[in-house]
Amino acid sequence: MSAKGQPGAGRIALPEIDSTNAEGFRRAAGLPGPTWIIAGLQTAGRGRRARPWASPQGNFHATLVLKPVEPPEHVALRSFAAALALRDALVALTGLPQGFTLKWPNDVLCNGGKLAGILLESQGLGGPDPVLCIGIGVNLIAAPDAGLVETGAVPPVSLLQETGFRVAPEAFLDALAPAYGKWEARLATEGFSPLREAWLFHAARLGETIRARTGQDTREGVFQTIDATGNLILRMAQGPVAIPAAEVFF
């Protein structure tokens, strides 16, 4: 699916679903172009590493279904496009240019708390029927209990709690869809460089010491940058270390 299809992306609204990503895969074969699937309620929403994602009525739960033809490593860069689009939509809806930052690899923060998460899942990349589902969850009006997150993790917050703005999920998608289309178009025509530059400009804890955990291995170092493929670069005693995937703790 090309970036040119983004401004006219379709939309499917459902009152309740198990998971918008799961529904995206179920419907992908019959979709004529890029399509957003938005649900009022998810009964089996999930985040990274198959963790449950709380999905109460009034929060935002949606998936953009694409059929990308690029190599898998390029497809993964759309997580940065989604993060930038989320920030753009939040700023546009609230008029607040400060307070929204981006946490590697796929979270959006508000006043330092976790406001939104992004989950990319794919099937058949490189084959005749590739499907990419970009799942996005935003705590518009409610956030999970901060006591339920593990020690060191960023506490969850809601947009209403942090800013006083009450935004309906459909209105949020009205802002998010064109914002994503803009960054998708730039990725397609200019490559990752402008997205990388913009993402770093809004990055949380850039230049500060963070911890990156991969399985049982935890590395601590200074968040130096992200590289041309989206890897986290930590400056450690032995020099810069590239980390392709990890959970980050502050």
C-alpha positions in Angstrom: 0.0 0.0 0.0 1.5 3.3 -1.0 1.6 6.5 1.0 -0.7 8.1 -1.6 -3.6 6.0 -0.2 -3.3 7.4 3.3 -5.5 10.5 3.0 -8.4 8.3 1.8 -7.8 5.5 4.3 -11.0 3.6 5.0 -12.5 3.3 8.5 -14.4 0.5 10.2 -16.0 1.3 13.5 -17.0 -1.5 15.8 -18.8 -1.2 19.2 -16.8 -4.1 20.7 -14.1 -6.5 19.6 -11.5 -8.8 21.1 -8.6 -7.0 19.6 -8.4 -4.5 16.8 -5.1 -6.0 15.6 -6.7 -9.5 15.6 -9.7 -8.1 13.6 -7.2 -6.4 11.2 -5.7 -9.8 10.3 -9.1 -11.4 10.0 -10.3 -8.7 7.6 -7.0 -7.9 5.7 -7.7 -10.0 2.6 -10.9 -8.2 1.9 -9.6 -4.6 2.4 -9.1 -2.6 -0.8 -6.6 -0.2 0.8 -5.2 1.2 4.0 -8.0 0.9 6.7 -8.4 2.0 10.3 -10.3 -0.3 12.6 -11.6 1.4 15.7 -13.5 -0.2 18.5 -15.4 1.3 21.4 -14.3 -1.6 23.6 -11.7 -4.3 23.5 -12.1 -7.5 25.5 -8.7 -8.9 24.8 -6.5 -5.9 24.0 -2.7 -6.6 24.3 0.5 -4.7 24.4 4.1 -5.8 23.8 5.1 -9.3 24.8 1.4 -10.3 24.8 0.7 -8.3 28.0 -2.9 -7.4 28.5 -3.8 -3.8 27.6 -6.7 -2.2 29.6 -9.3 -1.0 27.1 -12.2 0.7 28.8 -15.0 2.5 27.0 -13.9 6.1 26.2 -10.2 5.3 25.6 -8.8 5.0 22.1 -8.3 1.5 20.6 -7.6 1.3 16.9 -5.5 -0.5 14.3 -4.2 0.7 10.9 -4.1 -2.2 8.5 -1.5 -1.9 5.7 -0.1 -4.3 3.1 3.5 -3.1 2.8 5.9 -4.4 0.1 9.1 -3.2 1.6 11.6 -5.4 3.5 10.7 -6.2 7.1 13.4 -3.9 8.6 11.8 -0.9 6.7 8.3 -1.9 7.7 9.3 -1.7 11.4 10.2 1.9 11.0 6.5 2.7 10.9 6.4 2.6 14.7 8.3 5.9 14.6 5.8 7.3 12.1 2.9 6.2 14.4 4.6 7.8 17.4 5.1 11.1 15.6 1.5 11.1 14.4 0.3 10.5 17.9 2.2 13.4 19.2 1.0 15.6 16.3 -2.7 14.6 17.0 -2.3 15.3 20.7 -0.9 18.7 20.2 -3.5 19.6 17.6 -6.4 18.5 19.9 -5.1 20.1 23.0 -3.1 23.1 21.8 -0.4 22.1 24.2 3.0 21.9 22.4 4.8 20.9 25.6 4.5 17.8 27.7 4.2 15.2 25.0 7.4 13.2 24.5 8.4 9.9 22.8 9.8 6.9 24.6 11.8 4.4 22.7 10.7 2.1 21.2 6.9 2.7 20.9 5.3 4.8 23.7 4.1 8.3 23.9 4.4 10.1 27.3 2.4 13.0 28.8 4.1 14.9 31.6 6.4 11.9 32.0 3.7 9.3 32.3 2.7 6.7 29.7 -0.2 7.9 27.7 -0.1 5.7 24.6 1.4 2.6 23.3 2.0 1.2 19.8 2.1 -2.5 18.8 3.2 -3.5 15.3 2.3 -7.1 14.3 2.8 -8.6 10.8 2.2 -11.6 8.7 3.7 -12.7 5.5 6.1 -9.9 5.0 8.1 -10.4 1.8 5.5 -12.8 0.5 2.5 -12.4 -1.9 0.1 -11.4 0.9 1.9 -9.2 3.4 -0.2 -7.6 6.3 0.9 -5.1 8.9 -1.3 -4.1 11.7 -0.3 -1.0 13.6 -2.2 -1.2 16.9 -2.6 2.0 18.9 -4.0 2.5 22.4 -4.4 5.9 24.1 -5.6 6.5 27.6 -8.0 9.3 26.7 -10.1 9.3 29.8 -8.8 6.6 32.1 -5.4 4.9 33.0 -4.6 1.6 34.7 -3.7 1.6 38.3 -0.1 2.8 38.6 0.4 0.2 41.4 0.0 -2.6 38.8 3.1 -1.7 36.7 6.4 -3.2 37.6 9.1 -1.2 39.5 10.9 1.2 37.2 8.3 1.2 34.5 6.7 4.5 33.5 3.4 5.0 35.4 0.3 5.2 33.2 -1.7 8.5 32.9 -4.7 9.7 31.0 -5.1 12.7 28.7 -8.1 13.9 30.8 -6.2 13.6 34.0 -3.1 15.3 32.8 -4.5 18.1 30.6 -8.2 18.4 31.5 -9.1 17.8 27.8 -11.9 15.2 27.1 -11.5 13.9 23.6 -13.8 11.3 22.0 -12.1 8.3 20.3 -13.7 9.1 16.9 -12.5 12.7 17.2 -9.0 11.5 18.1 -8.9 9.3 15.0 -10.0 12.3 12.9 -6.8 14.0 14.0 -4.6 10.9 14.0 -5.3 9.5 10.5 -4.1 12.5 8.5 -1.2 13.0 10.9 -0.1 9.4 10.2 -0.6 9.9 6.5 1.8 12.8 6.5 4.6 10.8 8.2 3.9 7.7 6.0 4.3 9.9 3.0 7.6 11.3 4.2 8.9 7.8 5.0 8.0 6.7 1.5 9.4 9.6 -0.3 12.3 10.8 1.9 13.3 7.7 3.9 13.8 7.4 7.6 16.1 10.4 8.1 13.4 13.1 8.6 11.4 10.8 10.9 14.6 10.0 12.9 15.4 13.7 13.3 11.8 14.6 14.4 11.6 11.7 16.7 14.9 12.6 18.4 13.8 16.2 18.8 10.8 14.9 21.0 12.6 12.0 22.6 12.3 11.4 26.4 15.5 11.1 28.4 17.8 11.7 25.5 21.3 12.2 26.9 20.3 10.7 30.3 21.1 7.3 31.9 18.5 4.7 31.2 18.2 0.9 31.5 17.4 -1.4 28.5 16.2 -4.9 29.3 16.2 -7.8 26.8 15.0 -11.0 28.4 17.2 -11.5 31.5 19.9 -9.1 30.3 19.8 -5.5 31.5 22.2 -2.8 30.2 22.6 0.6 31.7 24.0 3.6 29.8 23.4 7.0 28.4 20.7 7.3 25.8 22.9 8.7 23.0 20.6 8.5 19.9 18.8 6.1 17.6 20.6 5.0 14.5 19.5 4.9 10.8 17.6 1.7 11.4 15.9 2.7 14.6 18.1 0.9 17.0 18.6 2.4 20.4 22.3 3.5 20.9 23.5 3.4 24.5 26.8 4.9 25.5 28.4 2.4 27.9 31.9 2.1 29.4 33.0 -0.1 26.4 31.6 2.4 23.9 28.3 2.8 22.0 26.1 -0.3 21.9 23.2 -0.7 19.4 20.1 -2.4 20.8 17.5 -3.4 18.3 14.7 -4.4 20.7 14.3 -3.9 24.5 12.2 -2.6 27.3 13.4 0.7 28.6 13.3 1.8 32.2 14.2 5.3 33.5 
